[in-house]
Amino acid sequence: MTTINDYLEKENVIIIRNYGTEIYNYMRAIENVGIPKDFLERHKINPDIRTKMVDWMIEVLSVYKCEQETFFLSVYIMDSYISRSPQLILTEDIHIIGLTSMFIASKFEDVIPIRMSSLVSKIGHDLFKR
């Protein structure tokens, strides 16, 4: 009797045989595409400030019992925004960028995401408006 696992194993072998090289080449091509190593140099944010922000994000997301993936996605969103922003980002902007990144990531990853009211009042200490 053939099981679903037998079927999936056979299907995987066929897919790898037919498309394995293309998949490998594609993954190698996109491996180096992403956030440049020197993405902070265009802005007024130094690596120490970013490190403090990342540490703070860990604290906040652990207090709110967010998924681990939420943290990683938050940092990726923040870094992506900074690297792609055409305008100069100042040190004082990092807090709102981090807050927004955590909010977006929480919407993607958490079953019960961080609420906007918590983000503004508790996490953001009422420094920002909705």
N, C-alpha and C positions, 0 to 999 in steps of 0.2 A: 504494500500500500504506500503510495506516494504522499508525503506530508507537505505542508506549506514550506517548511524549512528546506526540503529537498528541491522544491520548485525555485525558491529564492536563491539557493546556492547555484543551481544550474543557470539561472538568469544572470547572476553576478559574473559567472565565468564567461558567458557569452558577451556581456557588456564590456568587460575588461579586455577580452580578446579583440573586439571590434573597435572600441573607443579608448582603450587604456593609454595609448601614446598621445592622443589628442588631449585627453584630460590632464595627463602629466605635463605636457608642454604648456597648456593653458595655465595650470597652477604655478608653474615656474615663471611664466610671463607676468602674472599679477603679483607674485611674491614681493617684488621690489617696488610696486606701486603702492603709495600710501602717504603717510605723513613724513615729510623730510626731517632729517635729524636736526637741522638748524632752523626749525620753524619759529622759534622764539626771537631770533635775532632781528626780525623786522619790527618787533613791537617793544614796548617798554616793560615787558615781563621778563624777569630773569629766572633761571632754573630753580633757584631757591624758593621763589614765590610760588611757582608751579608745584614744587614738591610739598610745600605747606598746604596748598589747596587740595592736592591729592590726599594727603594725610587727613585733612578735615573731612573730605568726602567719605573716606573710610569710616570715620567716627560717626558721621551723620547716618550713613546708610546702615551701619550696624545697630545703632539705636532704634532706627525705624524697621529693623529686621527685614531689610530688603535682601533679595537674592544676590549671590556673589556676582552673577552675570551683570546685574544692574551697575555695580561698581565699575567693572571693566568697560561696559558700554558707555557709562558716564564719562570716564576719562577719554575714551576714544572720541566721543562727540565733542568734548571740550577741546581736545587737541586738534581735531579736524576743523572746527570752527576757527580756532586761532590761526592755523596754517593757511586757511583759505580766505581769511578776512582781508579785503583790500584796504581797509582803513586801519590806522594805528590804534592798537589796543593798549590802554594804560594799565598800570598795576591795580588801580582801584576798580577796574572793569572785571577782574578775574572772579570776584565773588558772584556777581550776577550771571556770568557765563557758567560758572560751576553749578549754581543753583538750577539754572535752566537745563543744563546737561543732565543733572540728576533727575529732574522732573520728567524729561523726555524718556530717559532710559528706564525709569520706573514704570512708565506707561507701557513700555514694550515688554519688560521682563517680569514684573511683579504681579501676582494674582490680585493683590489689593495695593494699587499704586499709592504713592505719596499724594496727599490731597493738596490742592492749591492753597487752601487756607493755612495748612500746617507749614507749607513752604514759605509763605509770605510772613506769617506771624512768628512761628516758633524757630524755624531754621534761619530765615532771613532777618529776624529780629525787627520786623516792620521797617526795614531800611528802604524797601522797594515797594512800588505800587503794582497792582495787578495789571 
